């Protein structure tokens, strides 16, 4: 399980619709506290003294309601209520509404080394964003040996033994205008248990390709920012392997073979490598075919249906002409 | 399956040159060779993925080999780590 401290949360690089707009108001000493879950809690009941089932391992969000409640209390009541709350090992408190110094929360937080953070966002926006951000962070993940490219908008994961030509295939695809997400080390995430995302496993090595004979290439510098992408949903997995004459490869393509990562099934193709087979082109076609399937057109199935219809027609025609011949 | 526990002894950690040496050594053998750091187990034949480990000075790593020459492979890899990636 990943560990996320409050300090890590402040340092997360979240942009645009995930920007949490956080700043520290008090309790810097407690920034090493750990956030153990992606859920958040509104501590209204706890402030009123009801601590049964109190979710103290979650981030506590103080919105307008909580602050108004604190403000209504007398100074002593407020102190007792907050001290009781801060006696629990809560990760941090986040104030979403306009901070009001009358509520003393900053002073008491500082005294107990509980990080008190402020955000410019309102409670509902903030709750939404933090659940997404923490959900992404705590998503089940796995690092695998593969290459991830985006081909015609489809995230294609290339797998296979070392030296089979994953990186070379990726390089050819990039020169044809497709995009690289990660080479060799791909970090997979399962988002809400349904979407399989892939990204570079490491900030430093991502968007670099290692090609035998050329060494390490920086794709961002060589091909420009249009040739790279940070992360992408994986929609197709292609396994490259040496052509094995003993093995039956899919000749028809009507079966839906899938491979499971982190509990998510993804369409899977075994692609034999042999001289005379242009792998990048085959990958491109596989990606286009996958798009076609997503749009509801399955080439192999349609072909089969047309064939059956034609055979049926032919039979009736044959019957008809045969009858005519008899006259 | 052969297992060896090693510690990164060179100050700079596993950067590009040591990673290249690991891959070169791994490629001399037929066995599957893995490096394991904490829960992360990776293929020792890929420079990029070795660098991704972020193995710094004094990081404990586990070498796992599997195949017909697993013992020789494990010994050669362990020797490489012990030599601090200095000889070539």
Interface residues (C-beta under 8 A of the other chain):
Chain A: X143 X145 X162 X163 X183 X184 X185 X201 X202 X204 X205 X208 X210 X216
Chain B: X16 X40 X42 X43 X45 X46 X47 X48 X49 X51 X52 X54
